[in-house]
């Protein structure tokens, strides 16, 4: 089960995801499939066995960095789509395709 929470921790969406080894793209919709407002969301995957929750695992997500800004609070990265994150919150980078 993919769970999306707003920055304040409020549940925004919950959806079943296929059990595959491949990448999954969350389209940013609520539980009824309506688009959610732009903003940061924390994604986790919950594993269940019947009514018993087994695990909750943070989801790795990737976005193209369009700009890096150095300011009084350190480096901030502007991501494609307009979201900004502190560089210290980034845990991994991967090479993007040219284009």
Backbone as XML, in Angstrom:
<?xml version="1.0"?>
<chain id="A" units="angstrom">
  <residue number="1" name="UNK">
    <atom name="N" x="0.853" y="-1.170" z="0.000"/>
    <atom name="CA" x="0.000" y="0.000" z="0.000"/>
    <atom name="C" x="0.902" y="1.237" z="0.000"/>
  </residue>
  <residue number="2" name="UNK">
    <atom name="N" x="0.712" y="2.135" z="-0.977"/>
    <atom name="CA" x="1.440" y="3.390" z="-1.027"/>
    <atom name="C" x="0.643" y="4.427" z="-0.258"/>
  </residue>
  <residue number="3" name="UNK">
    <atom name="N" x="1.299" y="5.108" z="0.679"/>
    <atom name="CA" x="0.632" y="6.105" z="1.513"/>
    <atom name="C" x="1.327" y="7.451" z="1.307"/>
  </residue>
  <residue number="4" name="UNK">
    <atom name="N" x="0.544" y="8.478" z="1.033"/>
    <atom name="CA" x="1.065" y="9.835" z="0.868"/>
    <atom name="C" x="0.526" y="10.705" z="1.989"/>
  </residue>
  <residue number="5" name="UNK">
    <atom name="N" x="1.437" y="11.430" z="2.628"/>
    <atom name="CA" x="1.051" y="12.353" z="3.696"/>
    <atom name="C" x="1.546" y="13.748" z="3.350"/>
  </residue>
  <residue number="6" name="UNK">
    <atom name="N" x="0.750" y="14.747" z="3.713"/>
    <atom name="CA" x="1.146" y="16.136" z="3.534"/>
    <atom name="C" x="2.283" y="16.445" z="4.495"/>
  </residue>
  <residue number="7" name="UNK">
    <atom name="N" x="2.911" y="17.602" z="4.324"/>
    <atom name="CA" x="4.050" y="17.990" z="5.160"/>
    <atom name="C" x="3.704" y="17.947" z="6.646"/>
  </residue>
  <residue number="8" name="UNK">
    <atom name="N" x="2.456" y="18.263" z="7.008"/>
    <atom name="CA" x="2.027" y="18.263" z="8.412"/>
    <atom name="C" x="1.709" y="16.859" z="8.920"/>
  </residue>
  <residue number="9" name="UNK">
    <atom name="N" x="1.747" y="15.849" z="8.034"/>
    <atom name="CA" x="1.468" y="14.472" z="8.441"/>
    <atom name="C" x="0.057" y="13.995" z="8.157"/>
  </residue>
  <residue number="10" name="UNK">
    <atom name="N" x="-0.796" y="14.865" z="7.630"/>
    <atom name="CA" x="-2.178" y="14.499" z="7.320"/>
    <atom name="C" x="-2.212" y="13.529" z="6.138"/>
  </residue>
  <residue number="11" name="UNK">
    <atom name="N" x="-2.996" y="12.470" z="6.256"/>
    <atom name="CA" x="-3.145" y="11.494" z="5.178"/>
    <atom name="C" x="-3.752" y="12.169" z="3.956"/>
  </residue>
  <residue number="12" name="UNK">
    <atom name="N" x="-3.070" y="12.053" z="2.804"/>
    <atom name="CA" x="-3.549" y="12.648" z="1.561"/>
    <atom name="C" x="-4.033" y="11.592" z="0.586"/>
  </residue>
  <residue number="13" name="UNK">
    <atom name="N" x="-3.384" y="10.419" z="0.590"/>
    <atom name="CA" x="-3.754" y="9.367" z="-0.357"/>
    <atom name="C" x="-3.260" y="8.023" z="0.146"/>
  </residue>
  <residue number="14" name="UNK">
    <atom name="N" x="-3.935" y="6.993" z="-0.283"/>
    <atom name="CA" x="-3.564" y="5.613" z="0.020"/>
    <atom name="C" x="-4.017" y="4.781" z="-1.171"/>
  </residue>
  <residue number="15" name="UNK">
    <atom name="N" x="-3.075" y="4.031" z="-1.770"/>
    <atom name="CA" x="-3.437" y="3.234" z="-2.938"/>
    <atom name="C" x="-2.618" y="1.958" z="-2.997"/>
  </residue>
  <residue number="16" name="UNK">
    <atom name="N" x="-3.207" y="0.935" z="-3.551"/>
    <atom name="CA" x="-2.496" y="-0.324" z="-3.729"/>
    <atom name="C" x="-1.558" y="-0.180" z="-4.912"/>
  </residue>
  <residue number="17" name="UNK">
    <atom name="N" x="-0.384" y="-0.785" z="-4.793"/>
    <atom name="CA" x="0.587" y="-0.767" z="-5.883"/>
    <atom name="C" x="0.887" y="-2.205" z="-6.291"/>
  </residue>
  <residue number="18" name="UNK">
    <atom name="N" x="1.206" y="-2.397" z="-7.553"/>
    <atom name="CA" x="1.515" y="-3.757" z="-7.997"/>
    <atom name="C" x="2.816" y="-4.258" z="-7.365"/>
  </residue>
  <residue number="19" name="UNK">
    <atom name="N" x="2.881" y="-5.550" z="-7.131"/>
    <atom name="CA" x="4.085" y="-6.154" z="-6.556"/>
    <atom name="C" x="5.021" y="-6.478" z="-7.716"/>
  </residue>
  <residue number="20" name="UNK">
    <atom name="N" x="5.948" y="-5.557" z="-7.985"/>
    <atom name="CA" x="6.929" y="-5.739" z="-9.057"/>
    <atom name="C" x="8.265" y="-5.195" z="-8.582"/>
  </residue>
  <residue number="21" name="UNK">
    <atom name="N" x="9.303" y="-5.492" z="-9.319"/>
    <atom name="CA" x="10.624" y="-4.967" z="-8.988"/>
    <atom name="C" x="10.887" y="-3.655" z="-9.714"/>
  </residue>
  <residue number="22" name="UNK">
    <atom name="N" x="9.985" y="-3.254" z="-10.586"/>
    <atom name="CA" x="10.187" y="-2.055" z="-11.393"/>
    <atom name="C" x="9.773" y="-0.782" z="-10.680"/>
  </residue>
  <residue number="23" name="UNK">
    <atom name="N" x="10.062" y="0.333" z="-11.323"/>
    <atom name="CA" x="9.703" y="1.648" z="-10.788"/>
    <atom name="C" x="8.189" y="1.837" z="-10.853"/>
  </residue>
  <residue number="24" name="UNK">
    <atom name="N" x="7.669" y="2.607" z="-9.928"/>
    <atom name="CA" x="6.241" y="2.925" z="-9.892"/>
    <atom name="C" x="6.119" y="4.440" z="-9.854"/>
  </residue>
  <residue number="25" name="UNK">
    <atom name="N" x="5.279" y="5.017" z="-10.689"/>
    <atom name="CA" x="5.108" y="6.460" z="-10.711"/>
    <atom name="C" x="3.775" y="6.826" z="-10.079"/>
  </residue>
  <residue number="26" name="UNK">
    <atom name="N" x="3.845" y="7.505" z="-8.931"/>
    <atom name="CA" x="2.643" y="7.999" z="-8.278"/>
    <atom name="C" x="2.197" y="9.247" z="-9.026"/>
  </residue>
  <residue number="27" name="UNK">
    <atom name="N" x="0.945" y="9.305" z="-9.401"/>
    <atom name="CA" x="0.459" y="10.401" z="-10.226"/>
    <atom name="C" x="-0.044" y="11.596" z="-9.419"/>
  </residue>
  <residue number="28" name="UNK">
    <atom name="N" x="0.028" y="11.523" z="-8.105"/>
    <atom name="CA" x="-0.318" y="12.680" z="-7.283"/>
    <atom name="C" x="-1.795" y="12.869" z="-7.056"/>
  </residue>
  <residue number="29" name="UNK">
    <atom name="N" x="-2.543" y="11.774" z="-6.993"/>
    <atom name="CA" x="-3.978" y="11.881" z="-6.780"/>
    <atom name="C" x="-4.391" y="11.480" z="-5.379"/>
  </residue>
  <residue number="30" name="UNK">
    <atom name="N" x="-5.571" y="11.949" z="-4.953"/>
    <atom name="CA" x="-6.106" y="11.563" z="-3.652"/>
    <atom name="C" x="-6.751" y="10.184" z="-3.749"/>
  </residue>
  <residue number="31" name="UNK">
    <atom name="N" x="-7.440" y="9.765" z="-2.694"/>
    <atom name="CA" x="-8.010" y="8.417" z="-2.658"/>
    <atom name="C" x="-9.145" y="8.219" z="-3.663"/>
  </residue>
  <residue number="32" name="UNK">
    <atom name="N" x="-9.714" y="9.329" z="-4.161"/>
    <atom name="CA" x="-10.766" y="9.242" z="-5.179"/>
    <atom name="C" x="-10.200" y="9.437" z="-6.585"/>
  </residue>
  <residue number="33" name="UNK">
    <atom name="N" x="-8.869" y="9.657" z="-6.683"/>
    <atom name="CA" x="-8.229" y="9.845" z="-7.976"/>
    <atom name="C" x="-8.149" y="11.285" z="-8.436"/>
  </residue>
  <residue number="34" name="UNK">
    <atom name="N" x="-8.614" y="12.226" z="-7.600"/>
    <atom name="CA" x="-8.542" y="13.644" z="-7.952"/>
    <atom name="C" x="-7.124" y="14.164" z="-7.713"/>
  </residue>
  <residue number="35" name="UNK">
    <atom name="N" x="-6.621" y="15.068" z="-8.563"/>
    <atom name="CA" x="-5.274" y="15.605" z="-8.378"/>
    <atom name="C" x="-5.141" y="16.338" z="-7.040"/>
  </residue>
  <residue number="36" name="UNK">
    <atom name="N" x="-4.019" y="16.095" z="-6.359"/>
    <atom name="CA" x="-3.731" y="16.805" z="-5.109"/>
    <atom name="C" x="-3.053" y="18.131" z="-5.422"/>
  </residue>
  <residue number="37" name="UNK">
    <atom name="N" x="-3.166" y="19.108" z="-4.522"/>
    <atom name="CA" x="-2.475" y="20.383" z="-4.740"/>
    <atom name="C" x="-0.964" y="20.175" z="-4.795"/>
  </residue>
  <residue number="38" name="UNK">
    <atom name="N" x="-0.285" y="21.035" z="-5.537"/>
    <atom name="CA" x="1.179" y="20.978" z="-5.585"/>
    <atom name="C" x="1.737" y="21.196" z="-4.190"/>
  </residue>
  <residue number="39" name="UNK">
    <atom name="N" x="2.809" y="20.517" z="-3.889"/>
    <atom name="CA" x="3.450" y="20.668" z="-2.595"/>
    <atom name="C" x="4.233" y="19.424" z="-2.245"/>
  </residue>
  <residue number="40" name="UNK">
    <atom name="N" x="4.946" y="19.471" z="-1.144"/>
    <atom name="CA" x="5.727" y="18.295" z="-0.740"/>
    <atom name="C" x="4.843" y="17.247" z="-0.059"/>
  </residue>
  <residue number="41" name="UNK">
    <atom name="N" x="5.069" y="15.992" z="-0.393"/>
    <atom name="CA" x="4.369" y="14.870" z="0.220"/>
    <atom name="C" x="5.401" y="13.842" z="0.661"/>
  </residue>
  <residue number="42" name="UNK">
    <atom name="N" x="5.160" y="13.208" z="1.792"/>
    <atom name="CA" x="6.028" y="12.138" z="2.286"/>
    <atom name="C" x="5.359" y="10.823" z="1.904"/>
  </residue>
  <residue number="43" name="UNK">
    <atom name="N" x="6.092" y="9.986" z="1.144"/>
    <atom name="CA" x="5.552" y="8.719" z="0.677"/>
    <atom name="C" x="6.166" y="7.566" z="1.447"/>
  </residue>
  <residue number="44" name="UNK">
    <atom name="N" x="5.321" y="6.622" z="1.838"/>
    <atom name="CA" x="5.776" y="5.394" z="2.479"/>
    <atom name="C" x="5.037" y="4.215" z="1.861"/>
  </residue>
  <residue number="45" name="UNK">
    <atom name="N" x="5.628" y="3.029" z="2.008"/>
    <atom name="CA" x="4.965" y="1.799" z="1.588"/>
    <atom name="C" x="4.671" y="0.999" z="2.844"/>
  </residue>
  <residue number="46" name="UNK">
    <atom name="N" x="3.417" y="0.613" z="3.002"/>
    <atom name="CA" x="2.999" y="-0.217" z="4.138"/>
    <atom name="C" x="2.779" y="-1.644" z="3.658"/>
  </residue>
  <residue number="47" name="UNK">
    <atom name="N" x="3.290" y="-2.595" z="4.415"/>
    <atom name="CA" x="3.048" y="-4.007" z="4.141"/>
    <atom name="C" x="2.043" y="-4.522" z="5.157"/>
  </residue>
  <residue number="48" name="UNK">
    <atom name="N" x="1.054" y="-5.270" z="4.676"/>
    <atom name="CA" x="-0.020" y="-5.774" z="5.520"/>
    <atom name="C" x="-0.171" y="-7.275" z="5.337"/>
  </residue>
  <residue number="49" name="UNK">
    <atom name="N" x="-0.624" y="-7.931" z="6.397"/>
    <atom name="CA" x="-1.044" y="-9.332" z="6.353"/>
    <atom name="C" x="-2.421" y="-9.354" z="6.986"/>
  </residue>
  <residue number="50" name="UNK">
    <atom name="N" x="-3.437" y="-9.335" z="6.137"/>
    <atom name="CA" x="-4.803" y="-9.223" z="6.642"/>
    <atom name="C" x="-4.999" y="-7.861" z="7.283"/>
  </residue>
  <residue number="51" name="UNK">
    <atom name="N" x="-5.409" y="-7.835" z="8.555"/>
    <atom name="CA" x="-5.627" y="-6.580" z="9.280"/>
    <atom name="C" x="-4.394" y="-6.127" z="10.044"/>
  </residue>
  <residue number="52" name="UNK">
    <atom name="N" x="-3.294" y="-6.874" z="9.947"/>
    <atom name="CA" x="-2.094" y="-6.563" z="10.716"/>
    <atom name="C" x="-1.047" y="-5.880" z="9.843"/>
  </residue>
  <residue number="53" name="UNK">
    <atom name="N" x="-0.643" y="-4.647" z="10.241"/>
    <atom name="CA" x="0.408" y="-3.935" z="9.524"/>
    <atom name="C" x="1.756" y="-4.520" z="9.921"/>
  </residue>
  <residue number="54" name="UNK">
    <atom name="N" x="2.552" y="-4.913" z="8.919"/>
    <atom name="CA" x="3.841" y="-5.537" z="9.180"/>
    <atom name="C" x="4.980" y="-4.529" z="9.195"/>
  </residue>
  <residue number="55" name="UNK">
    <atom name="N" x="5.052" y="-3.666" z="8.166"/>
    <atom name="CA" x="6.146" y="-2.697" z="8.071"/>
    <atom name="C" x="5.659" y="-1.403" z="7.440"/>
  </residue>
  <residue number="56" name="UNK">
    <atom name="N" x="6.432" y="-0.339" z="7.675"/>
    <atom name="CA" x="6.274" y="0.936" z="6.977"/>
    <atom name="C" x="7.667" y="1.349" z="6.528"/>
  </residue>
  <residue number="57" name="UNK">
    <atom name="N" x="7.843" y="1.552" z="5.221"/>
    <atom name="CA" x="9.150" y="1.859" z="4.659"/>
    <atom name="C" x="9.079" y="3.158" z="3.872"/>
  </residue>
  <residue number="58" name="UNK">
    <atom name="N" x="9.987" y="4.117" z="4.145"/>
    <atom name="CA" x="10.006" y="5.344" z="3.342"/>
    <atom name="C" x="10.290" y="5.031" z="1.873"/>
  </residue>
  <residue number="59" name="UNK">
    <atom name="N" x="9.689" y="5.794" z="0.978"/>
    <atom name="CA" x="9.866" y="5.614" z="-0.457"/>
    <atom name="C" x="10.977" y="6.537" z="-0.944"/>
  </residue>
  <residue number="60" name="UNK">
    <atom name="N" x="11.876" y="5.983" z="-1.750"/>
    <atom name="CA" x="12.879" y="6.811" z="-2.407"/>
    <atom name="C" x="12.217" y="7.486" z="-3.595"/>
  </residue>
  <residue number="61" name="UNK">
    <atom name="N" x="12.461" y="8.759" z="-3.738"/>
    <atom name="CA" x="11.900" y="9.473" z="-4.879"/>
    <atom name="C" x="12.994" y="10.311" z="-5.526"/>
  </residue>
  <residue number="62" name="UNK">
    <atom name="N" x="12.842" y="10.535" z="-6.812"/>
    <atom name="CA" x="13.829" y="11.271" z="-7.582"/>
    <atom name="C" x="13.139" y="12.360" z="-8.379"/>
  </residue>
  <residue number="63" name="UNK">
    <atom name="N" x="13.824" y="13.501" z="-8.497"/>
    <atom name="CA" x="13.329" y="14.602" z="-9.314"/>
    <atom name="C" x="14.531" y="15.322" z="-9.915"/>
  </residue>
  <residue number="64" name="UNK">
    <atom name="N" x="14.345" y="15.875" z="-11.075"/>
    <atom name="CA" x="15.418" y="16.620" z="-11.733"/>
    <atom name="C" x="15.687" y="17.917" z="-10.975"/>
  </residue>
  <residue number="65" name="UNK">
    <atom name="N" x="16.952" y="18.186" z="-10.702"/>
    <atom name="CA" x="17.367" y="19.440" z="-10.056"/>
    <atom name="C" x="17.531" y="20.481" z="-11.152"/>
  </residue>
  <residue number="66" name="UNK">
    <atom name="N" x="16.828" y="21.605" z="-11.010"/>
    <atom name="CA" x="16.918" y="22.647" z="-12.025"/>
    <atom name="C" x="17.801" y="23.811" z="-11.584"/>
  </residue>
  <residue number="67" name="UNK">
    <atom name="N" x="18.038" y="23.918" z="-10.272"/>
    <atom name="CA" x="18.843" y="25.036" z="-9.777"/>
    <atom name="C" x="19.335" y="24.724" z="-8.372"/>
  </residue>
  <residue number="68" name="UNK">
    <atom name="N" x="20.524" y="25.209" z="-8.046"/>
    <atom name="CA" x="21.061" y="25.122" z="-6.689"/>
    <atom name="C" x="21.304" y="26.549" z="-6.213"/>
  </residue>
  <residue number="69" name="UNK">
    <atom name="N" x="20.828" y="26.863" z="-5.003"/>
    <atom name="CA" x="20.967" y="28.213" z="-4.446"/>
    <atom name="C" x="21.696" y="28.144" z="-3.117"/>
  </residue>
  <residue number="70" name="UNK">
    <atom name="N" x="22.694" y="28.994" z="-2.951"/>
    <atom name="CA" x="23.406" y="29.070" z="-1.686"/>
    <atom name="C" x="22.883" y="30.282" z="-0.929"/>
  </residue>
  <residue number="71" name="UNK">
    <atom name="N" x="22.406" y="30.062" z="0.283"/>
    <atom name="CA" x="21.861" y="31.154" z="1.080"/>
    <atom name="C" x="22.329" y="31.059" z="2.516"/>
  </residue>
  <residue number="72" name="UNK">
    <atom name="N" x="21.800" y="31.911" z="3.369"/>
    <atom name="CA" x="22.230" y="31.936" z="4.773"/>
    <atom name="C" x="21.980" y="30.624" z="5.518"/>
  </residue>
  <residue number="73" name="UNK">
    <atom name="N" x="21.008" y="29.832" z="5.061"/>
    <atom name="CA" x="20.706" y="28.549" z="5.708"/>
    <atom name="C" x="21.359" y="27.372" z="4.985"/>
  </residue>
  <residue number="74" name="UNK">
    <atom name="N" x="22.271" y="27.644" z="4.046"/>
    <atom name="CA" x="22.940" y="26.584" z="3.313"/>
    <atom name="C" x="22.394" y="26.458" z="1.905"/>
  </residue>
  <residue number="75" name="UNK">
    <atom name="N" x="22.740" y="25.371" z="1.255"/>
    <atom name="CA" x="22.356" y="25.143" z="-0.138"/>
    <atom name="C" x="20.938" y="24.589" z="-0.207"/>
  </residue>
  <residue number="76" name="UNK">
    <atom name="N" x="20.138" y="25.184" z="-1.074"/>
    <atom name="CA" x="18.777" y="24.722" z="-1.355"/>
    <atom name="C" x="18.716" y="24.322" z="-2.821"/>
  </residue>
  <residue number="77" name="UNK">
    <atom name="N" x="18.087" y="23.176" z="-3.094"/>
    <atom name="CA" x="17.936" y="22.691" z="-4.461"/>
    <atom name="C" x="16.509" y="22.929" z="-4.929"/>
  </residue>
  <residue number="78" name="UNK">
    <atom name="N" x="16.363" y="23.524" z="-6.103"/>
    <atom name="CA" x="15.051" y="23.720" z="-6.709"/>
    <atom name="C" x="14.827" y="22.563" z="-7.663"/>
  </residue>
  <residue number="79" name="UNK">
    <atom name="N" x="13.735" y="21.841" z="-7.451"/>
    <atom name="CA" x="13.429" y="20.665" z="-8.262"/>
    <atom name="C" x="12.446" y="21.007" z="-9.367"/>
  </residue>
  <residue number="80" name="UNK">
    <atom name="N" x="12.477" y="20.220" z="-10.423"/>
    <atom name="CA" x="11.512" y="20.371" z="-11.504"/>
    <atom name="C" x="10.114" y="20.283" z="-10.893"/>
  </residue>
  <residue number="81" name="UNK">
    <atom name="N" x="9.252" y="21.197" z="-11.218"/>
    <atom name="CA" x="7.925" y="21.245" z="-10.618"/>
    <atom name="C" x="7.814" y="22.324" z="-9.561"/>
  </residue>
  <residue number="82" name="UNK">
    <atom name="N" x="8.965" y="22.937" z="-9.176"/>
    <atom name="CA" x="8.921" y="24.073" z="-8.273"/>
    <atom name="C" x="9.149" y="23.795" z="-6.807"/>
  </residue>
  <residue number="83" name="UNK">
    <atom name="N" x="9.322" y="22.550" z="-6.419"/>
    <atom name="CA" x="9.571" y="22.215" z="-5.021"/>
    <atom name="C" x="11.029" y="22.479" z="-4.697"/>
  </residue>
  <residue number="84" name="UNK">
    <atom name="N" x="11.301" y="23.019" z="-3.517"/>
    <atom name="CA" x="12.690" y="23.200" z="-3.099"/>
    <atom name="C" x="12.957" y="22.361" z="-1.860"/>
  </residue>
  <residue number="85" name="UNK">
    <atom name="N" x="14.185" y="21.828" z="-1.770"/>
    <atom name="CA" x="14.590" y="21.013" z="-0.638"/>
    <atom name="C" x="15.979" y="21.442" z="-0.197"/>
  </residue>
  <residue number="86" name="UNK">
    <atom name="N" x="16.272" y="21.258" z="1.084"/>
    <atom name="CA" x="17.615" y="21.516" z="1.583"/>
    <atom name="C" x="18.539" y="20.438" z="1.027"/>
  </residue>
  <residue number="87" name="UNK">
    <atom name="N" x="19.725" y="20.842" z="0.615"/>
    <atom name="CA" x="20.681" y="19.867" z="0.085"/>
    <atom name="C" x="21.003" y="18.802" z="1.124"/>
  </residue>
  <residue number="88" name="UNK">
    <atom name="N" x="20.951" y="19.146" z="2.398"/>
    <atom name="CA" x="21.249" y="18.169" z="3.450"/>
    <atom name="C" x="20.167" y="17.114" z="3.584"/>
  </residue>
  <residue number="89" name="UNK">
    <atom name="N" x="18.992" y="17.334" z="2.994"/>
    <atom name="CA" x="17.921" y="16.323" z="3.020"/>
    <atom name="C" x="18.052" y="15.300" z="1.902"/>
  </residue>
  <residue number="90" name="UNK">
    <atom name="N" x="18.946" y="15.541" z="0.945"/>
    <atom name="CA" x="19.146" y="14.633" z="-0.177"/>
    <atom name="C" x="20.023" y="13.469" z="0.292"/>
  </residue>
  <residue number="91" name="UNK">
    <atom name="N" x="19.568" y="12.251" z="0.022"/>
    <atom name="CA" x="20.317" y="11.061" z="0.452"/>
    <atom name="C" x="20.960" y="10.321" z="-0.712"/>
  </residue>
  <residue number="92" name="UNK">
    <atom name="N" x="20.598" y="10.654" z="-1.963"/>
    <atom name="CA" x="21.182" y="9.964" z="-3.110"/>
    <atom name="C" x="20.981" y="10.813" z="-4.355"/>
  </residue>
  <residue number="93" name="UNK">
    <atom name="N" x="21.876" y="10.644" z="-5.296"/>
    <atom name="CA" x="21.769" y="11.274" z="-6.605"/>
    <atom name="C" x="21.984" y="10.200" z="-7.652"/>
  </residue>
  <residue number="94" name="UNK">
    <atom name="N" x="21.382" y="10.375" z="-8.823"/>
    <atom name="CA" x="21.663" y="9.468" z="-9.927"/>
    <atom name="C" x="21.739" y="10.277" z="-11.201"/>
  </residue>
  <residue number="95" name="UNK">
    <atom name="N" x="22.489" y="9.773" z="-12.145"/>
    <atom name="CA" x="22.689" y="10.459" z="-13.401"/>
    <atom name="C" x="21.386" y="10.516" z="-14.177"/>
  </residue>
  <residue number="96" name="UNK">
    <atom name="N" x="21.099" y="11.654" z="-14.744"/>
    <atom name="CA" x="19.912" y="11.793" z="-15.564"/>
    <atom name="C" x="20.274" y="11.639" z="-17.029"/>
  </residue>
  <residue number="97" name="UNK">
    <atom name="N" x="19.286" y="11.505" z="-17.856"/>
    <atom name="CA" x="19.542" y="11.414" z="-19.283"/>
    <atom name="C" x="19.647" y="12.806" z="-19.862"/>
  </residue>
  <residue number="98" name="UNK">
    <atom name="N" x="20.461" y="12.963" z="-20.844"/>
    <atom name="CA" x="20.610" y="14.262" z="-21.509"/>
    <atom name="C" x="19.331" y="14.577" z="-22.265"/>
  </residue>
  <residue number="99" name="UNK">
    <atom name="N" x="18.967" y="15.804" z="-22.253"/>
    <atom name="CA" x="17.764" y="16.120" z="-23.004"/>
    <atom name="C" x="17.205" y="17.366" z="-22.554"/>
  </residue>
</chain>
